[in-house]
């Protein structure tokens, strides 16, 4: 498999990531992909080795059958002993299914196979700053996302997923809900207000101006960038008290 510069978007210290991506691309040869792209933190230049997920898209030339799923599962199983394998997530598209934003595609994530959509946010990321790992560029195989489609998805995600989640107090005892809830809200605000897709680092910079609790934002920043964590009492409740009204205002303004 002839590769592009698959490590161009990586920090110089991300040697384990570079090695895993090389192994993954080598293993993927048996599925003869047309393209492999990275999005998320890896594509956006805010990748933190060992903390960030490796969010990938592979485009295959042909129908994704039960045999394809079996071969993909076997491929990922061969990588399972790599220290970063749990962070490697890959969704498998074909040219004939790439234009359907509602379609669920074969995906490997969290050490299992399932199906999920490739959201308008992911599609816009790929067009804006997707990292080419192999083959054709996203603009050659993936239809563009209009501003109307992107904004509608972002509002719907805040209204139908995140706002009901805020009322489920027990979820917010987990760091992942606090972190993603705040970061996703800041990124949604930047998209709807300014038409921009921003990184998680940029989202952390934006959150204080949006009124998010400073102690919680500081805690997320320290943990994300490898600094010493400090206990923040009631961080989940502080987050919920902020996010509920903030999401309501965002949806009311842009919905």
C-alpha positions in Angstrom: 0.0 0.0 0.0 1.4 3.3 -1.1 0.9 5.9 1.7 0.8 9.6 1.9 2.6 11.3 4.8 0.5 9.6 7.4 2.3 11.3 10.3 2.2 14.9 9.1 -0.4 15.9 11.6 1.2 14.2 14.6 3.3 15.8 17.3 6.9 14.8 17.3 6.5 12.7 20.4 3.7 10.5 19.0 5.9 7.6 18.0 3.5 4.9 19.3 0.7 6.4 17.2 2.9 6.5 14.1 3.7 2.8 14.6 0.1 1.8 15.1 -1.1 3.7 12.0 1.6 2.0 10.0 0.5 -1.4 11.2 -3.1 -0.6 10.6 -2.5 0.5 7.0 -0.5 -2.6 6.3 -3.2 -4.8 7.7 -5.8 -3.0 5.8 -4.3 -4.0 2.5 -6.4 -7.1 2.4 -9.5 -4.9 2.1 -8.0 -2.9 -0.8 -9.2 0.5 0.4 -9.6 3.5 -1.9 -8.8 5.9 0.9 -8.1 6.2 4.6 -8.6 9.5 6.4 -8.3 10.8 10.0 -10.6 13.3 11.6 -11.2 14.5 15.2 -8.2 15.5 17.2 -5.7 13.7 14.9 -6.9 15.6 11.9 -7.4 18.9 13.8 -3.9 19.1 15.2 -4.9 18.7 18.9 -4.0 15.0 19.2 -2.7 13.9 22.6 -1.1 10.4 22.5 -2.6 8.0 25.0 -5.6 10.3 25.7 -7.1 11.2 22.3 -8.9 8.7 20.1 -7.6 7.8 16.7 -10.7 8.5 14.6 -10.4 7.0 11.1 -12.5 6.5 8.0 -11.7 3.8 5.4 -13.4 3.9 2.0 -13.7 0.4 0.5 -14.4 -0.3 -3.2 -17.4 -2.5 -3.0 -20.3 -3.5 -0.8 -19.7 -4.0 2.9 -20.8 -7.6 3.4 -20.8 -10.0 6.3 -17.5 -11.3 5.0 -16.1 -7.7 5.0 -17.2 -7.4 8.6 -15.5 -10.7 9.6 -12.3 -9.6 7.8 -12.4 -6.2 9.5 -12.9 -7.8 12.9 -10.0 -10.1 12.3 -7.8 -7.2 11.2 -8.5 -5.2 14.4 -8.0 -8.3 16.5 -4.5 -8.6 15.2 -3.8 -5.1 16.6 -5.3 -5.8 20.0 -2.0 -6.0 21.9 -0.8 -2.6 20.7 -0.9 -0.1 23.7 -3.1 2.3 21.7 -5.3 -0.2 20.0 -8.3 0.7 22.3 -8.2 4.2 21.0 -8.3 3.2 17.3 -11.8 3.7 15.8 -12.5 3.2 12.1 -15.7 3.5 10.1 -15.9 1.7 6.7 -17.7 3.5 3.8 -18.1 2.8 0.1 -18.5 5.4 -2.7 -22.1 4.3 -3.1 -23.0 4.9 0.5 -20.9 8.0 1.3 -23.6 10.5 0.4 -26.2 9.3 2.9 -25.8 11.1 6.2 -28.5 9.0 7.9 -27.0 5.6 6.9 -25.2 3.6 9.6 -21.9 2.2 8.5 -19.8 -0.7 9.8 -17.6 0.7 12.6 -14.9 -0.7 14.9 -14.7 1.2 18.2 -14.4 0.3 21.8 -13.0 -3.1 20.8 -16.2 -4.2 19.0 -18.0 -4.0 15.7 -21.3 -2.1 15.3 -22.9 0.4 13.0 -23.1 4.2 13.2 -23.6 7.2 11.0 -20.9 9.5 9.8 -22.3 12.8 11.1 -22.4 16.1 9.2 -19.8 17.4 11.8 -17.4 14.5 10.9 -18.0 15.1 7.2 -17.3 18.8 7.5 -14.1 18.0 9.5 -12.9 15.7 6.7 -13.4 18.4 4.1 -11.9 21.1 6.2 -8.9 19.5 7.9 -9.1 15.8 7.4 -5.7 14.1 7.4 -5.0 11.9 4.3 -3.4 8.7 5.3 -3.8 6.8 2.1 -5.4 7.1 -1.4 -7.9 9.7 -2.5 -8.7 12.9 -0.7 -12.0 13.4 1.1 -13.1 16.0 -1.6 -12.9 13.3 -4.3 -15.1 10.7 -2.6 -17.2 12.5 0.1 -20.0 14.9 -0.8 -19.7 18.3 0.9 -21.9 19.4 3.8 -24.0 22.6 3.5 -24.1 25.1 6.3 -27.8 24.5 6.7 -27.3 20.7 7.1 -24.4 21.3 9.6 -26.3 23.8 11.7 -29.4 21.6 11.8 -27.5 18.6 13.0 -25.6 20.6 15.7 -28.9 22.1 17.1 -30.6 18.7 17.0 -27.6 17.0 18.8 -27.7 19.6 21.6 -31.5 19.5 21.9 -32.2 15.8 21.6 -29.0 14.2 23.1 -27.2 16.5 25.4 -30.1 18.4 26.9 -31.9 15.3 28.1 -28.6 13.9 29.4 -28.1 17.0 31.6 -31.2 15.9 33.6 -29.7 12.4 34.3 -27.5 13.4 37.3 -25.8 10.1 37.8 -24.1 10.3 34.4 -22.2 13.4 35.4 -20.2 11.6 38.1 -18.1 10.4 35.2 -15.3 12.5 33.8 -16.2 11.6 30.2 -19.6 13.2 30.5 -18.3 16.4 32.1 -15.5 16.7 29.5 -17.5 15.9 26.4 -20.6 17.8 27.5 -18.7 21.1 28.0 -16.4 20.6 25.0 -19.2 19.7 22.6 -21.3 22.7 23.8 -18.4 25.1 23.1 -17.8 23.6 19.7 -21.5 23.7 18.9 -21.6 27.4 19.9 -18.6 28.2 17.6 -20.2 26.4 14.7 -23.6 28.0 15.1 -22.4 31.5 15.9 -19.3 31.8 13.7 -19.6 29.0 11.2 -16.4 27.4 12.5 -15.3 24.0 13.5 -12.9 24.3 16.5 -10.5 21.9 18.2 -10.9 20.8 21.8 -8.1 23.1 22.8 -10.0 26.0 21.2 -13.1 24.9 23.0 -11.4 25.0 26.3 -10.3 28.6 25.5 -13.8 29.6 24.6 -15.7 28.0 27.6 -14.8 30.7 30.2 -16.3 33.4 28.0 -19.5 31.3 27.7 -19.8 31.3 31.5 -18.7 27.7 32.1 -17.3 27.0 35.7 -13.7 28.0 35.6 -12.6 25.3 38.1 -14.1 22.6 35.9 -12.6 24.0 32.7 -9.2 24.1 34.4 -9.5 20.5 35.6 -10.3 19.3 32.0 -7.3 21.2 30.7 -4.9 19.8 33.2 -6.0 16.2 32.7 -6.1 16.5 28.9 -2.6 18.0 28.6 -0.9 15.8 31.2 -0.7 18.2 34.1 -1.3 17.3 37.7 -5.0 16.8 38.4 -6.7 18.6 41.3 -9.9 17.5 42.9 -12.9 19.7 42.0 -15.8 19.1 44.4 -19.2 18.8 42.8 -17.8 19.1 39.3 -20.7 17.2 37.8 -23.3 19.3 39.5 -21.4 22.5 38.5 -21.4 21.4 34.9 -25.1 20.5 34.9 -26.1 23.8 36.5 -24.3 25.6 33.7 -25.1 23.4 30.7 -28.9 23.1 31.2 -29.7 26.8 30.7 -26.8 27.3 28.3 -28.1 24.6 25.9 -31.6 26.0 26.2 -30.4 29.4 25.2 -28.4 28.0 22.3 -31.3 26.0 20.9 -33.7 28.9 21.4 -31.3 31.2 19.5 -30.4 29.0 16.6 -33.1 26.3 16.5 
